[in-house]
Amino acid sequence: MSKPVAIVTGAGSGIGEGVATHLYSKGFKVVIADLNPTTGEKVASNLGPDAKFIQCNVSSYHSQALLFKQAYEWGGNRLDFFHANAGIDDRQVLYDSGDKEELDDEGLLKPLNTQTMQVNLEAVIQGLWLFKYYVRRSKEAGGGKGKFVATSSAAGLYSMPQCPQYTAAKYGIIGLVRASGPVFVKEGITVNAICPAFIPTNLCPPEVLKRWPKEHITPLSTVNKAIDAFLADDSLTGQAVELSQENIYFREQVDYANESQRWIGTQSHEIWDEGYAVGKQPLKRNGY
Ligand SMILES: NC(=O)c1ccc[n+]([C@@H]2O[C@H](COP(=O)([O-])OP(=O)(O)OC[C@H]3O[C@@H](n4cnc5c(N)ncnc54)[C@H](O)[C@@H]3O)[C@@H](O)[C@H]2O)c1
């Protein structure tokens, strides 16, 4: 039987490199996807012949779609695992003022740079869209079950005032997995998110790394504990798993405020399904 195939984005460094290495050791063929060819090639060649570097900018749909097609073909028409992990911090801060707020020729304020949302959230949604397509086409080669993992953050459960877009994107990932995880699992695809606390990587500004107290560091081995939990259980889906120090915590959504909200959250799905005719026709919404 052919080996299972994984793609990890942002695998040229930090958490992605750690997860790619872990999956490789568990017998996966692993695609190291990263914007940076120097680090990406290095990680792939250190792993060995069942690893391949594919350069990709996840914020370009074309680039990510090409990544999936190439990975699927390299894996022998098979894809089993996707870790949407590439991420960046805020490239422009919402609080900017003065000469950082530029006007265009019409005197209108130029938009905020929202690259963080494209890389950290939109690319994750497109990645799930692409992953589902290729998992469904993996049956003949021995696959057909899929594991999707996205890297959210502790900032997606709490907040990080220094990076409001980062916080919004990481919250968005949790919404994505909680909404779609219970649906995708019906066809054998689990959809989960990890929410790491502080892991020293290249993402963290050097000044922060220098001052960070050792007791508040989460090791990469804790990420692998969550990955192992997802691999071991085909019914584990829609989960946001917080990673802090040596521990992993399965975090529930907030409790319902009252019984009416509980009814809407748990009992109204049939009405919504019929209204949206899920899977049958394009959504129709009053005049929009
Ligand atoms: N380090 C932490 O403490 C921490 C905590 C919570 C969440 N995270 C998240 O973990 C993920 C990985 O971050 P990390 O800490 O390992 O950082 P890192 O900087 O070490 O690794 C990120 C990798 O993503 C790549 N990348 C960036 N933009 C890309 C793009 N457009 N297309 C493809 N690759 C791209 C970079 O080249 C880099 O190799 C991110 O989503 C980050 O938000 C990190």
The ligand as an ORCA input file, in Angstrom:
! r2SCAN-3c Opt
* xyz 0 1
  N       5.414     30.816     17.797
  C       4.350     31.016     18.562
  O       4.452     31.339     19.736
  C       2.987     30.834     17.970
  C       1.882     30.830     18.838
  C       0.616     30.669     18.318
  C       0.450     30.493     16.976
  N       1.530     30.511     16.134
  C       1.282     30.295     14.705
  O       2.069     29.217     14.281
  C       2.238     29.292     12.866
  C       3.690     29.040     12.520
  O       4.456     30.084     13.064
  P       5.896     29.891     13.719
  O       5.821     30.413     15.092
  O       6.397     28.526     13.479
  O       6.701     30.990     12.877
  P       7.929     30.904     11.848
  O       8.114     32.314     11.408
  O       9.061     30.186     12.473
  O       7.358     30.023     10.655
  C       6.412     30.513      9.751
  C       6.769     30.022      8.366
  O       5.719     30.433      7.476
  C       6.316     30.855      6.265
  N       5.398     31.774      5.566
  C       5.097     33.049      5.904
  N       4.245     33.574      5.013
  C       4.003     32.608      4.091
  C       3.218     32.550      2.922
  N       2.523     33.615      2.502
  N       3.198     31.403      2.221
  C       3.920     30.324      2.622
  N       4.692     30.333      3.717
  C       4.739     31.460      4.440
  C       7.611     31.524      6.675
  O       8.533     31.583      5.590
  C       8.064     30.616      7.811
  O       8.908     29.580      7.336
  C       1.715     30.657     12.460
  O       0.423     30.519     11.921
  C       1.657     31.407     13.769
  O       0.703     32.433     13.745
  C       2.797     30.674     16.610
*
